[in-house]
Amino acid sequence: MARNRFEQVNEVQPDAVTLLLKRDSDGASGAIVLPAAASQGRLTTDQVSAQLPAQDAFRGAIRLANDVKLALVVCDPDGVWKPEWGDLYQPID
């Protein structure tokens, strides 16, 4: 079975759900961003979730991306990503 692949980005993307992962003194966490620009006029401002445990944020981001039929990208400057979640790749420019 093929593993899921997720594009790693450096900032929130205007046309995709972005999972923002970070590591701090409390451990690994994440937030989910749904940009207004990707909502087909339904939103007037970007929607950002509360900080969640990293795995919960990952699962929530997948559900949201599937529900709104958008790509899911990952911003992970602190290296929180777990290999069992799938393959994280950076596109070649």
PyMOL Python script that loads the backbone (N, CA, C, O; Angstrom):
from pymol import cmd

cmd.read_pdbstr("""\
ATOM      1  N   MET A   1       0.838  -1.181   0.000  1.00  0.00           N
ATOM      2  CA  MET A   1       0.000   0.000   0.000  1.00  0.00           C
ATOM      3  C   MET A   1       0.886   1.249   0.000  1.00  0.00           C
ATOM      4  O   MET A   1       1.849   1.335   0.762  1.00  0.00           O
ATOM      5  N   ALA A   2       0.562   2.185  -0.835  1.00  0.00           N
ATOM      6  CA  ALA A   2       1.346   3.412  -0.948  1.00  0.00           C
ATOM      7  C   ALA A   2       1.154   4.291   0.288  1.00  0.00           C
ATOM      8  O   ALA A   2       0.055   4.394   0.833  1.00  0.00           O
ATOM      9  N   ARG A   3       2.234   4.912   0.709  1.00  0.00           N
ATOM     10  CA  ARG A   3       2.168   5.831   1.847  1.00  0.00           C
ATOM     11  C   ARG A   3       1.666   7.183   1.374  1.00  0.00           C
ATOM     12  O   ARG A   3       1.891   7.580   0.231  1.00  0.00           O
ATOM     13  N   ASN A   4       0.985   7.883   2.265  1.00  0.00           N
ATOM     14  CA  ASN A   4       0.553   9.240   1.948  1.00  0.00           C
ATOM     15  C   ASN A   4       1.767  10.150   1.879  1.00  0.00           C
ATOM     16  O   ASN A   4       2.733   9.981   2.623  1.00  0.00           O
ATOM     17  N   ARG A   5       1.701  11.123   0.968  1.00  0.00           N
ATOM     18  CA  ARG A   5       2.780  12.100   0.816  1.00  0.00           C
ATOM     19  C   ARG A   5       2.223  13.487   1.084  1.00  0.00           C
ATOM     20  O   ARG A   5       1.121  13.820   0.649  1.00  0.00           O
ATOM     21  N   PHE A   6       2.992  14.289   1.801  1.00  0.00           N
ATOM     22  CA  PHE A   6       2.583  15.631   2.161  1.00  0.00           C
ATOM     23  C   PHE A   6       3.702  16.602   1.805  1.00  0.00           C
ATOM     24  O   PHE A   6       4.871  16.348   2.095  1.00  0.00           O
ATOM     25  N   GLU A   7       3.340  17.699   1.182  1.00  0.00           N
ATOM     26  CA  GLU A   7       4.328  18.707   0.803  1.00  0.00           C
ATOM     27  C   GLU A   7       4.698  19.558   2.009  1.00  0.00           C
ATOM     28  O   GLU A   7       3.826  20.039   2.732  1.00  0.00           O
ATOM     29  N   GLN A   8       6.000  19.740   2.219  1.00  0.00           N
ATOM     30  CA  GLN A   8       6.488  20.615   3.285  1.00  0.00           C
ATOM     31  C   GLN A   8       6.661  22.014   2.715  1.00  0.00           C
ATOM     32  O   GLN A   8       7.269  22.195   1.660  1.00  0.00           O
ATOM     33  N   VAL A   9       6.122  23.004   3.422  1.00  0.00           N
ATOM     34  CA  VAL A   9       6.187  24.397   2.986  1.00  0.00           C
ATOM     35  C   VAL A   9       6.799  25.243   4.097  1.00  0.00           C
ATOM     36  O   VAL A   9       6.935  24.787   5.232  1.00  0.00           O
ATOM     37  N   ASN A  10       7.163  26.468   3.763  1.00  0.00           N
ATOM     38  CA  ASN A  10       7.767  27.366   4.746  1.00  0.00           C
ATOM     39  C   ASN A  10       6.786  28.367   5.326  1.00  0.00           C
ATOM     40  O   ASN A  10       7.106  29.067   6.287  1.00  0.00           O
ATOM     41  N   GLU A  11       5.602  28.439   4.753  1.00  0.00           N
ATOM     42  CA  GLU A  11       4.597  29.389   5.238  1.00  0.00           C
ATOM     43  C   GLU A  11       3.206  28.898   4.838  1.00  0.00           C
ATOM     44  O   GLU A  11       3.065  27.993   4.015  1.00  0.00           O
ATOM     45  N   VAL A  12       2.197  29.502   5.427  1.00  0.00           N
ATOM     46  CA  VAL A  12       0.812  29.151   5.111  1.00  0.00           C
ATOM     47  C   VAL A  12       0.572  29.378   3.623  1.00  0.00           C
ATOM     48  O   VAL A  12       0.972  30.403   3.071  1.00  0.00           O
ATOM     49  N   GLN A  13      -0.078  28.422   2.985  1.00  0.00           N
ATOM     50  CA  GLN A  13      -0.376  28.501   1.553  1.00  0.00           C
ATOM     51  C   GLN A  13      -1.819  28.979   1.353  1.00  0.00           C
ATOM     52  O   GLN A  13      -2.719  28.513   2.052  1.00  0.00           O
ATOM     53  N   PRO A  14      -2.053  29.895   0.417  1.00  0.00           N
ATOM     54  CA  PRO A  14      -3.391  30.456   0.246  1.00  0.00           C
ATOM     55  C   PRO A  14      -4.395  29.507  -0.402  1.00  0.00           C
ATOM     56  O   PRO A  14      -5.595  29.784  -0.393  1.00  0.00           O
ATOM     57  N   ASP A  15      -3.925  28.390  -0.964  1.00  0.00           N
ATOM     58  CA  ASP A  15      -4.822  27.486  -1.685  1.00  0.00           C
ATOM     59  C   ASP A  15      -4.886  26.089  -1.081  1.00  0.00           C
ATOM     60  O   ASP A  15      -5.293  25.142  -1.754  1.00  0.00           O
ATOM     61  N   ALA A  16      -4.484  25.952   0.190  1.00  0.00           N
ATOM     62  CA  ALA A  16      -4.442  24.630   0.821  1.00  0.00           C
ATOM     63  C   ALA A  16      -4.670  24.766   2.320  1.00  0.00           C
ATOM     64  O   ALA A  16      -4.474  25.839   2.889  1.00  0.00           O
ATOM     65  N   VAL A  17      -5.078  23.689   2.948  1.00  0.00           N
ATOM     66  CA  VAL A  17      -5.098  23.604   4.402  1.00  0.00           C
ATOM     67  C   VAL A  17      -3.640  23.436   4.835  1.00  0.00           C
ATOM     68  O   VAL A  17      -2.920  22.594   4.298  1.00  0.00           O
ATOM     69  N   THR A  18      -3.216  24.234   5.800  1.00  0.00           N
ATOM     70  CA  THR A  18      -1.835  24.156   6.270  1.00  0.00           C
ATOM     71  C   THR A  18      -1.809  23.660   7.709  1.00  0.00           C
ATOM     72  O   THR A  18      -2.489  24.206   8.577  1.00  0.00           O
ATOM     73  N   LEU A  19      -1.022  22.625   7.949  1.00  0.00           N
ATOM     74  CA  LEU A  19      -0.772  22.124   9.295  1.00  0.00           C
ATOM     75  C   LEU A  19       0.514  22.779   9.782  1.00  0.00           C
ATOM     76  O   LEU A  19       1.579  22.570   9.201  1.00  0.00           O
ATOM     77  N   LEU A  20       0.416  23.571  10.843  1.00  0.00           N
ATOM     78  CA  LEU A  20       1.575  24.256  11.424  1.00  0.00           C
ATOM     79  C   LEU A  20       2.035  23.475  12.646  1.00  0.00           C
ATOM     80  O   LEU A  20       1.342  23.456  13.663  1.00  0.00           O
ATOM     81  N   LEU A  21       3.179  22.840  12.562  1.00  0.00           N
ATOM     82  CA  LEU A  21       3.712  22.062  13.675  1.00  0.00           C
ATOM     83  C   LEU A  21       4.812  22.845  14.380  1.00  0.00           C
ATOM     84  O   LEU A  21       5.555  23.597  13.749  1.00  0.00           O
ATOM     85  N   LYS A  22       4.908  22.661  15.699  1.00  0.00           N
ATOM     86  CA  LYS A  22       5.974  23.331  16.450  1.00  0.00           C
ATOM     87  C   LYS A  22       6.306  22.519  17.684  1.00  0.00           C
ATOM     88  O   LYS A  22       5.516  21.701  18.155  1.00  0.00           O
ATOM     89  N   ARG A  23       7.500  22.773  18.192  1.00  0.00           N
ATOM     90  CA  ARG A  23       7.956  22.132  19.420  1.00  0.00           C
ATOM     91  C   ARG A  23       8.304  23.249  20.395  1.00  0.00           C
ATOM     92  O   ARG A  23       8.999  24.203  20.043  1.00  0.00           O
ATOM     93  N   ASP A  24       7.812  23.120  21.627  1.00  0.00           N
ATOM     94  CA  ASP A  24       8.139  24.095  22.662  1.00  0.00           C
ATOM     95  C   ASP A  24       8.296  23.372  23.994  1.00  0.00           C
ATOM     96  O   ASP A  24       8.390  22.145  24.024  1.00  0.00           O
ATOM     97  N   SER A  25       8.326  24.113  25.088  1.00  0.00           N
ATOM     98  CA  SER A  25       8.562  23.502  26.396  1.00  0.00           C
ATOM     99  C   SER A  25       7.463  22.514  26.792  1.00  0.00           C
ATOM    100  O   SER A  25       7.694  21.640  27.628  1.00  0.00           O
ATOM    101  N   ASP A  26       6.277  22.642  26.203  1.00  0.00           N
ATOM    102  CA  ASP A  26       5.171  21.725  26.496  1.00  0.00           C
ATOM    103  C   ASP A  26       5.192  20.490  25.608  1.00  0.00           C
ATOM    104  O   ASP A  26       4.366  19.597  25.795  1.00  0.00           O
ATOM    105  N   GLY A  27       6.104  20.410  24.655  1.00  0.00           N
ATOM    106  CA  GLY A  27       6.188  19.280  23.730  1.00  0.00           C
ATOM    107  C   GLY A  27       5.810  19.694  22.328  1.00  0.00           C
ATOM    108  O   GLY A  27       5.943  20.861  21.961  1.00  0.00           O
ATOM    109  N   ALA A  28       5.338  18.735  21.538  1.00  0.00           N
ATOM    110  CA  ALA A  28       4.986  18.988  20.142  1.00  0.00           C
ATOM    111  C   ALA A  28       3.505  19.314  20.034  1.00  0.00           C
ATOM    112  O   ALA A  28       2.661  18.645  20.631  1.00  0.00           O
ATOM    113  N   SER A  29       3.202  20.356  19.260  1.00  0.00           N
ATOM    114  CA  SER A  29       1.814  20.750  19.055  1.00  0.00           C
ATOM    115  C   SER A  29       1.622  21.209  17.623  1.00  0.00           C
ATOM    116  O   SER A  29       2.573  21.330  16.849  1.00  0.00           O
ATOM    117  N   GLY A  30       0.379  21.456  17.297  1.00  0.00           N
ATOM    118  CA  GLY A  30       0.084  21.904  15.950  1.00  0.00           C
ATOM    119  C   GLY A  30      -1.193  22.714  15.903  1.00  0.00           C
ATOM    120  O   GLY A  30      -2.038  22.630  16.795  1.00  0.00           O
ATOM    121  N   ALA A  31      -1.317  23.492  14.857  1.00  0.00           N
ATOM    122  CA  ALA A  31      -2.531  24.264  14.583  1.00  0.00           C
ATOM    123  C   ALA A  31      -2.859  24.068  13.107  1.00  0.00           C
ATOM    124  O   ALA A  31      -1.992  23.740  12.298  1.00  0.00           O
ATOM    125  N   ILE A  32      -4.110  24.273  12.782  1.00  0.00           N
ATOM    126  CA  ILE A  32      -4.596  24.070  11.420  1.00  0.00           C
ATOM    127  C   ILE A  32      -5.093  25.403  10.886  1.00  0.00           C
ATOM    128  O   ILE A  32      -5.833  26.116  11.565  1.00  0.00           O
ATOM    129  N   VAL A  33      -4.679  25.739   9.658  1.00  0.00           N
ATOM    130  CA  VAL A  33      -5.090  26.995   9.035  1.00  0.00           C
ATOM    131  C   VAL A  33      -5.888  26.702   7.774  1.00  0.00           C
ATOM    132  O   VAL A  33      -5.437  25.975   6.889  1.00  0.00           O
ATOM    133  N   LEU A  34      -7.085  27.282   7.708  1.00  0.00           N
ATOM    134  CA  LEU A  34      -7.900  27.254   6.494  1.00  0.00           C
ATOM    135  C   LEU A  34      -7.955  28.691   5.985  1.00  0.00           C
ATOM    136  O   LEU A  34      -8.646  29.522   6.575  1.00  0.00           O
ATOM    137  N   PRO A  35      -7.241  29.002   4.900  1.00  0.00           N
ATOM    138  CA  PRO A  35      -7.205  30.373   4.395  1.00  0.00           C
ATOM    139  C   PRO A  35      -8.544  30.780   3.778  1.00  0.00           C
ATOM    140  O   PRO A  35      -9.197  29.988   3.099  1.00  0.00           O
ATOM    141  N   ALA A  36      -8.933  32.011   4.026  1.00  0.00           N
ATOM    142  CA  ALA A  36     -10.166  32.531   3.434  1.00  0.00           C
ATOM    143  C   ALA A  36     -10.106  32.445   1.913  1.00  0.00           C
ATOM    144  O   ALA A  36     -11.120  32.189   1.263  1.00  0.00           O
ATOM    145  N   ALA A  37      -8.932  32.655   1.352  1.00  0.00           N
ATOM    146  CA  ALA A  37      -8.776  32.635  -0.111  1.00  0.00           C
ATOM    147  C   ALA A  37      -9.131  31.282  -0.710  1.00  0.00           C
ATOM    148  O   ALA A  37      -9.490  31.204  -1.884  1.00  0.00           O
ATOM    149  N   ALA A  38      -9.036  30.213   0.079  1.00  0.00           N
ATOM    150  CA  ALA A  38      -9.314  28.868  -0.423  1.00  0.00           C
ATOM    151  C   ALA A  38     -10.745  28.418  -0.139  1.00  0.00           C
ATOM    152  O   ALA A  38     -11.120  27.292  -0.465  1.00  0.00           O
ATOM    153  N   SER A  39     -11.545  29.298   0.468  1.00  0.00           N
ATOM    154  CA  SER A  39     -12.880  28.891   0.912  1.00  0.00           C
ATOM    155  C   SER A  39     -13.981  29.154  -0.108  1.00  0.00           C
ATOM    156  O   SER A  39     -15.157  28.955   0.197  1.00  0.00           O
ATOM    157  N   GLN A  40     -13.634  29.588  -1.286  1.00  0.00           N
ATOM    158  CA  GLN A  40     -14.605  29.877  -2.349  1.00  0.00           C
ATOM    159  C   GLN A  40     -15.667  30.878  -1.882  1.00  0.00           C
ATOM    160  O   GLN A  40     -16.854  30.728  -2.172  1.00  0.00           O
ATOM    161  N   GLY A  41     -15.210  31.902  -1.152  1.00  0.00           N
ATOM    162  CA  GLY A  41     -16.086  32.980  -0.723  1.00  0.00           C
ATOM    163  C   GLY A  41     -16.869  32.720   0.552  1.00  0.00           C
ATOM    164  O   GLY A  41     -17.624  33.590   0.987  1.00  0.00           O
ATOM    165  N   ARG A  42     -16.714  31.556   1.164  1.00  0.00           N
ATOM    166  CA  ARG A  42     -17.479  31.252   2.384  1.00  0.00           C
ATOM    167  C   ARG A  42     -16.900  31.932   3.614  1.00  0.00           C
ATOM    168  O   ARG A  42     -17.626  32.189   4.574  1.00  0.00           O
ATOM    169  N   LEU A  43     -15.599  32.229   3.602  1.00  0.00           N
ATOM    170  CA  LEU A  43     -14.946  32.861   4.748  1.00  0.00           C
ATOM    171  C   LEU A  43     -14.399  34.219   4.354  1.00  0.00           C
ATOM    172  O   LEU A  43     -13.972  34.425   3.218  1.00  0.00           O
ATOM    173  N   THR A  44     -14.414  35.139   5.300  1.00  0.00           N
ATOM    174  CA  THR A  44     -13.833  36.456   5.035  1.00  0.00           C
ATOM    175  C   THR A  44     -12.462  36.610   5.677  1.00  0.00           C
ATOM    176  O   THR A  44     -11.700  37.505   5.311  1.00  0.00           O
ATOM    177  N   THR A  45     -12.144  35.739   6.637  1.00  0.00           N
ATOM    178  CA  THR A  45     -10.834  35.766   7.281  1.00  0.00           C
ATOM    179  C   THR A  45     -10.308  34.341   7.389  1.00  0.00           C
ATOM    180  O   THR A  45     -11.078  33.380   7.395  1.00  0.00           O
ATOM    181  N   ASP A  46      -8.989  34.219   7.475  1.00  0.00           N
ATOM    182  CA  ASP A  46      -8.378  32.906   7.677  1.00  0.00           C
ATOM    183  C   ASP A  46      -8.863  32.323   9.000  1.00  0.00           C
ATOM    184  O   ASP A  46      -9.010  33.043   9.987  1.00  0.00           O
ATOM    185  N   GLN A  47      -9.108  31.029   9.014  1.00  0.00           N
ATOM    186  CA  GLN A  47      -9.523  30.338  10.229  1.00  0.00           C
ATOM    187  C   GLN A  47      -8.334  29.542  10.759  1.00  0.00           C
ATOM    188  O   GLN A  47      -7.726  28.760  10.029  1.00  0.00           O
ATOM    189  N   VAL A  48      -8.010  29.747  12.032  1.00  0.00           N
ATOM    190  CA  VAL A  48      -6.866  29.080  12.656  1.00  0.00           C
ATOM    191  C   VAL A  48      -7.360  28.371  13.912  1.00  0.00           C
ATOM    192  O   VAL A  48      -8.007  28.980  14.764  1.00  0.00           O
ATOM    193  N   SER A  49      -7.053  27.091  14.017  1.00  0.00           N
ATOM    194  CA  SER A  49      -7.476  26.324  15.186  1.00  0.00           C
ATOM    195  C   SER A  49      -6.645  26.701  16.407  1.00  0.00           C
ATOM    196  O   SER A  49      -5.623  27.380  16.303  1.00  0.00           O
ATOM    197  N   ALA A  50      -7.105  26.248  17.551  1.00  0.00           N
ATOM    198  CA  ALA A  50      -6.307  26.338  18.770  1.00  0.00           C
ATOM    199  C   ALA A  50      -5.132  25.369  18.648  1.00  0.00           C
ATOM    200  O   ALA A  50      -5.151  24.471  17.806  1.00  0.00           O
ATOM    201  N   GLN A  51      -4.120  25.546  19.478  1.00  0.00           N
ATOM    202  CA  GLN A  51      -3.007  24.599  19.519  1.00  0.00           C
ATOM    203  C   GLN A  51      -3.514  23.268  20.068  1.00  0.00           C
ATOM    204  O   GLN A  51      -4.221  23.227  21.075  1.00  0.00           O
ATOM    205  N   LEU A  52      -3.150  22.204  19.404  1.00  0.00           N
ATOM    206  CA  LEU A  52      -3.544  20.854  19.781  1.00  0.00           C
ATOM    207  C   LEU A  52      -2.300  19.993  19.881  1.00  0.00           C
ATOM    208  O   LEU A  52      -1.266  20.354  19.320  1.00  0.00           O
ATOM    209  N   PRO A  53      -2.364  18.863  20.578  1.00  0.00           N
ATOM    210  CA  PRO A  53      -1.245  17.926  20.484  1.00  0.00           C
ATOM    211  C   PRO A  53      -0.981  17.613  19.012  1.00  0.00           C
ATOM    212  O   PRO A  53      -1.921  17.535  18.221  1.00  0.00           O
ATOM    213  N   ALA A  54       0.264  17.437  18.646  1.00  0.00           N
ATOM    214  CA  ALA A  54       0.653  17.316  17.233  1.00  0.00           C
ATOM    215  C   ALA A  54      -0.150  16.246  16.498  1.00  0.00           C
ATOM    216  O   ALA A  54      -0.628  16.496  15.392  1.00  0.00           O
ATOM    217  N   GLN A  55      -0.308  15.076  17.081  1.00  0.00           N
ATOM    218  CA  GLN A  55      -1.024  14.006  16.383  1.00  0.00           C
ATOM    219  C   GLN A  55      -2.500  14.364  16.193  1.00  0.00           C
ATOM    220  O   GLN A  55      -3.075  14.053  15.151  1.00  0.00           O
ATOM    221  N   ASP A  56      -3.115  15.006  17.175  1.00  0.00           N
ATOM    222  CA  ASP A  56      -4.512  15.428  17.041  1.00  0.00           C
ATOM    223  C   ASP A  56      -4.651  16.480  15.941  1.00  0.00           C
ATOM    224  O   ASP A  56      -5.609  16.453  15.169  1.00  0.00           O
ATOM    225  N   ALA A  57      -3.688  17.408  15.871  1.00  0.00           N
ATOM    226  CA  ALA A  57      -3.718  18.429  14.826  1.00  0.00           C
ATOM    227  C   ALA A  57      -3.556  17.784  13.456  1.00  0.00           C
ATOM    228  O   ALA A  57      -4.236  18.174  12.507  1.00  0.00           O
ATOM    229  N   PHE A  58      -2.672  16.812  13.342  1.00  0.00           N
ATOM    230  CA  PHE A  58      -2.479  16.095  12.083  1.00  0.00           C
ATOM    231  C   PHE A  58      -3.778  15.423  11.644  1.00  0.00           C
ATOM    232  O   PHE A  58      -4.196  15.571  10.496  1.00  0.00           O
ATOM    233  N   ARG A  59      -4.407  14.697  12.541  1.00  0.00           N
ATOM    234  CA  ARG A  59      -5.665  14.017  12.204  1.00  0.00           C
ATOM    235  C   ARG A  59      -6.760  15.010  11.832  1.00  0.00           C
ATOM    236  O   ARG A  59      -7.509  14.791  10.879  1.00  0.00           O
ATOM    237  N   GLY A  60      -6.852  16.112  12.593  1.00  0.00           N
ATOM    238  CA  GLY A  60      -7.860  17.125  12.301  1.00  0.00           C
ATOM    239  C   GLY A  60      -7.623  17.794  10.962  1.00  0.00           C
ATOM    240  O   GLY A  60      -8.573  18.098  10.239  1.00  0.00           O
ATOM    241  N   ALA A  61      -6.359  18.026  10.625  1.00  0.00           N
ATOM    242  CA  ALA A  61      -6.028  18.653   9.346  1.00  0.00           C
ATOM    243  C   ALA A  61      -6.421  17.748   8.181  1.00  0.00           C
ATOM    244  O   ALA A  61      -6.914  18.231   7.162  1.00  0.00           O
ATOM    245  N   ILE A  62      -6.211  16.460   8.325  1.00  0.00           N
ATOM    246  CA  ILE A  62      -6.614  15.522   7.274  1.00  0.00           C
ATOM    247  C   ILE A  62      -8.129  15.545   7.098  1.00  0.00           C
ATOM    248  O   ILE A  62      -8.629  15.609   5.975  1.00  0.00           O
ATOM    249  N   ARG A  63      -8.858  15.492   8.215  1.00  0.00           N
ATOM    250  CA  ARG A  63     -10.330  15.526   8.130  1.00  0.00           C
ATOM    251  C   ARG A  63     -10.809  16.800   7.446  1.00  0.00           C
ATOM    252  O   ARG A  63     -11.662  16.756   6.560  1.00  0.00           O
ATOM    253  N   LEU A  64     -10.251  17.941   7.866  1.00  0.00           N
ATOM    254  CA  LEU A  64     -10.666  19.213   7.284  1.00  0.00           C
ATOM    255  C   LEU A  64     -10.349  19.270   5.795  1.00  0.00           C
ATOM    256  O   LEU A  64     -11.197  19.655   4.990  1.00  0.00           O
ATOM    257  N   ALA A  65      -9.139  18.891   5.433  1.00  0.00           N
ATOM    258  CA  ALA A  65      -8.753  18.928   4.014  1.00  0.00           C
ATOM    259  C   ALA A  65      -9.670  18.048   3.176  1.00  0.00           C
ATOM    260  O   ALA A  65     -10.052  18.429   2.069  1.00  0.00           O
ATOM    261  N   ASN A  66     -10.022  16.889   3.685  1.00  0.00           N
ATOM    262  CA  ASN A  66     -10.942  16.005   2.965  1.00  0.00           C
ATOM    263  C   ASN A  66     -12.333  16.621   2.876  1.00  0.00           C
ATOM    264  O   ASN A  66     -12.973  16.555   1.827  1.00  0.00           O
ATOM    265  N   ASP A  67     -12.806  17.220   3.967  1.00  0.00           N
ATOM    266  CA  ASP A  67     -14.146  17.823   3.984  1.00  0.00           C
ATOM    267  C   ASP A  67     -14.272  18.981   3.001  1.00  0.00           C
ATOM    268  O   ASP A  67     -15.278  19.100   2.301  1.00  0.00           O
ATOM    269  N   VAL A  68     -13.248  19.837   2.948  1.00  0.00           N
ATOM    270  CA  VAL A  68     -13.325  21.013   2.075  1.00  0.00           C
ATOM    271  C   VAL A  68     -12.681  20.770   0.712  1.00  0.00           C
ATOM    272  O   VAL A  68     -12.637  21.661  -0.136  1.00  0.00           O
ATOM    273  N   LYS A  69     -12.181  19.544   0.517  1.00  0.00           N
ATOM    274  CA  LYS A  69     -11.596  19.126  -0.768  1.00  0.00           C
ATOM    275  C   LYS A  69     -10.442  20.025  -1.210  1.00  0.00           C
ATOM    276  O   LYS A  69     -10.404  20.525  -2.334  1.00  0.00           O
ATOM    277  N   LEU A  70      -9.498  20.211  -0.270  1.00  0.00           N
ATOM    278  CA  LEU A  70      -8.284  20.975  -0.545  1.00  0.00           C
ATOM    279  C   LEU A  70      -7.067  20.117  -0.231  1.00  0.00           C
ATOM    280  O   LEU A  70      -7.153  19.145   0.520  1.00  0.00           O
ATOM    281  N   ALA A  71      -5.953  20.484  -0.807  1.00  0.00           N
ATOM    282  CA  ALA A  71      -4.691  19.826  -0.477  1.00  0.00           C
ATOM    283  C   ALA A  71      -4.314  20.159   0.965  1.00  0.00           C
ATOM    284  O   ALA A  71      -4.721  21.189   1.503  1.00  0.00           O
ATOM    285  N   LEU A  72      -3.538  19.283   1.576  1.00  0.00           N
ATOM    286  CA  LEU A  72      -2.987  19.515   2.902  1.00  0.00           C
ATOM    287  C   LEU A  72      -1.483  19.665   2.768  1.00  0.00           C
ATOM    288  O   LEU A  72      -0.817  18.792   2.212  1.00  0.00           O
ATOM    289  N   VAL A  73      -0.944  20.769   3.273  1.00  0.00           N
ATOM    290  CA  VAL A  73       0.499  20.991   3.285  1.00  0.00           C
ATOM    291  C   VAL A  73       0.949  21.147   4.729  1.00  0.00           C
ATOM    292  O   VAL A  73       0.135  21.412   5.614  1.00  0.00           O
ATOM    293  N   VAL A  74       2.245  20.982   4.966  1.00  0.00           N
ATOM    294  CA  VAL A  74       2.780  20.958   6.325  1.00  0.00           C
ATOM    295  C   VAL A  74       3.915  21.959   6.464  1.00  0.00           C
ATOM    296  O   VAL A  74       4.850  21.972   5.664  1.00  0.00           O
ATOM    297  N   CYS A  75       3.822  22.795   7.486  1.00  0.00           N
ATOM    298  CA  CYS A  75       4.902  23.711   7.854  1.00  0.00           C
ATOM    299  C   CYS A  75       5.473  23.177   9.169  1.00  0.00           C
ATOM    300  O   CYS A  75       4.799  23.201  10.199  1.00  0.00           O
ATOM    301  N   ASP A  76       6.711  22.698   9.128  1.00  0.00           N
ATOM    302  CA  ASP A  76       7.303  21.996  10.271  1.00  0.00           C
ATOM    303  C   ASP A  76       8.750  22.434  10.499  1.00  0.00           C
ATOM    304  O   ASP A  76       9.670  21.645  10.283  1.00  0.00           O
ATOM    305  N   PRO A  77       8.964  23.673  10.931  1.00  0.00           N
ATOM    306  CA  PRO A  77      10.339  24.152  11.095  1.00  0.00           C
ATOM    307  C   PRO A  77      11.106  23.468  12.230  1.00  0.00           C
ATOM    308  O   PRO A  77      12.336  23.509  12.252  1.00  0.00           O
ATOM    309  N   ASP A  78      10.389  22.838  13.179  1.00  0.00           N
ATOM    310  CA  ASP A  78      11.050  22.238  14.330  1.00  0.00           C
ATOM    311  C   ASP A  78      11.233  20.725  14.218  1.00  0.00           C
ATOM    312  O   ASP A  78      11.702  20.093  15.164  1.00  0.00           O
ATOM    313  N   GLY A  79      10.874  20.138  13.085  1.00  0.00           N
ATOM    314  CA  GLY A  79      11.067  18.709  12.894  1.00  0.00           C
ATOM    315  C   GLY A  79      10.171  17.830  13.756  1.00  0.00           C
ATOM    316  O   GLY A  79      10.622  16.815  14.287  1.00  0.00           O
ATOM    317  N   VAL A  80       8.926  18.207  13.897  1.00  0.00           N
ATOM    318  CA  VAL A  80       7.959  17.456  14.695  1.00  0.00           C
ATOM    319  C   VAL A  80       7.408  16.248  13.940  1.00  0.00           C
ATOM    320  O   VAL A  80       7.004  15.264  14.560  1.00  0.00           O
ATOM    321  N   TRP A  81       7.388  16.311  12.621  1.00  0.00           N
ATOM    322  CA  TRP A  81       6.759  15.279  11.776  1.00  0.00           C
ATOM    323  C   TRP A  81       7.229  13.876  12.162  1.00  0.00           C
ATOM    324  O   TRP A  81       8.414  13.647  12.404  1.00  0.00           O
ATOM    325  N   LYS A  82       6.266  12.936  12.213  1.00  0.00           N
ATOM    326  CA  LYS A  82       6.581  11.541  12.518  1.00  0.00           C
ATOM    327  C   LYS A  82       6.480  10.719  11.240  1.00  0.00           C
ATOM    328  O   LYS A  82       5.493  10.837  10.514  1.00  0.00           O
ATOM    329  N   PRO A  83       7.470   9.896  10.950  1.00  0.00           N
ATOM    330  CA  PRO A  83       7.462   9.102   9.715  1.00  0.00           C
ATOM    331  C   PRO A  83       6.221   8.227   9.548  1.00  0.00           C
ATOM    332  O   PRO A  83       5.799   7.975   8.420  1.00  0.00           O
ATOM    333  N   GLU A  84       5.637   7.765  10.634  1.00  0.00           N
ATOM    334  CA  GLU A  84       4.452   6.917  10.506  1.00  0.00           C
ATOM    335  C   GLU A  84       3.234   7.670   9.972  1.00  0.00           C
ATOM    336  O   GLU A  84       2.249   7.040   9.585  1.00  0.00           O
ATOM    337  N   TRP A  85       3.279   9.005   9.942  1.00  0.00           N
ATOM    338  CA  TRP A  85       2.183   9.793   9.385  1.00  0.00           C
ATOM    339  C   TRP A  85       2.218   9.788   7.854  1.00  0.00           C
ATOM    340  O   TRP A  85       1.206  10.076   7.216  1.00  0.00           O
ATOM    341  N   GLY A  86       3.352   9.469   7.267  1.00  0.00           N
ATOM    342  CA  GLY A  86       3.508   9.483   5.820  1.00  0.00           C
ATOM    343  C   GLY A  86       4.830  10.117   5.449  1.00  0.00           C
ATOM    344  O   GLY A  86       5.672  10.377   6.309  1.00  0.00           O
ATOM    345  N   ASP A  87       5.006  10.364   4.167  1.00  0.00           N
ATOM    346  CA  ASP A  87       6.238  10.947   3.657  1.00  0.00           C
ATOM    347  C   ASP A  87       6.080  12.456   3.526  1.00  0.00           C
ATOM    348  O   ASP A  87       5.118  12.942   2.932  1.00  0.00           O
ATOM    349  N   LEU A  88       7.018  13.177   4.078  1.00  0.00           N
ATOM    350  CA  LEU A  88       7.053  14.633   3.973  1.00  0.00           C
ATOM    351  C   LEU A  88       8.125  14.986   2.951  1.00  0.00           C
ATOM    352  O   LEU A  88       9.274  14.565   3.082  1.00  0.00           O
ATOM    353  N   TYR A  89       7.752  15.758   1.931  1.00  0.00           N
ATOM    354  CA  TYR A  89       8.724  16.087   0.890  1.00  0.00           C
ATOM    355  C   TYR A  89       8.691  17.568   0.573  1.00  0.00           C
ATOM    356  O   TYR A  89       7.684  18.243   0.786  1.00  0.00           O
ATOM    357  N   GLN A  90       9.798  18.060   0.065  1.00  0.00           N
ATOM    358  CA  GLN A  90       9.888  19.434  -0.417  1.00  0.00           C
ATOM    359  C   GLN A  90       9.996  19.381  -1.923  1.00  0.00           C
ATOM    360  O   GLN A  90      10.844  18.672  -2.463  1.00  0.00           O
ATOM    361  N   PRO A  91       9.136  20.132  -2.613  1.00  0.00           N
ATOM    362  CA  PRO A  91       9.208  20.115  -4.077  1.00  0.00           C
ATOM    363  C   PRO A  91      10.500  20.742  -4.567  1.00  0.00           C
ATOM    364  O   PRO A  91      11.072  21.618  -3.918  1.00  0.00           O
ATOM    365  N   ILE A  92      10.942  20.282  -5.711  1.00  0.00           N
ATOM    366  CA  ILE A  92      12.138  20.842  -6.344  1.00  0.00           C
ATOM    367  C   ILE A  92      11.700  22.036  -7.170  1.00  0.00           C
ATOM    368  O   ILE A  92      10.795  21.937  -7.999  1.00  0.00           O
ATOM    369  N   ASP A  93      12.349  23.162  -6.934  1.00  0.00           N
ATOM    370  CA  ASP A  93      11.971  24.396  -7.669  1.00  0.00           C
ATOM    371  C   ASP A  93      12.428  24.356  -9.098  1.00  0.00           C
ATOM    372  O   ASP A  93      12.194  25.304  -9.848  1.00  0.00           O
TER     373      ASP A  93
END
""", "prot")
cmd.dss("prot")
cmd.show_as("cartoon", "prot")
cmd.util.cbc("prot")
cmd.orient("prot")
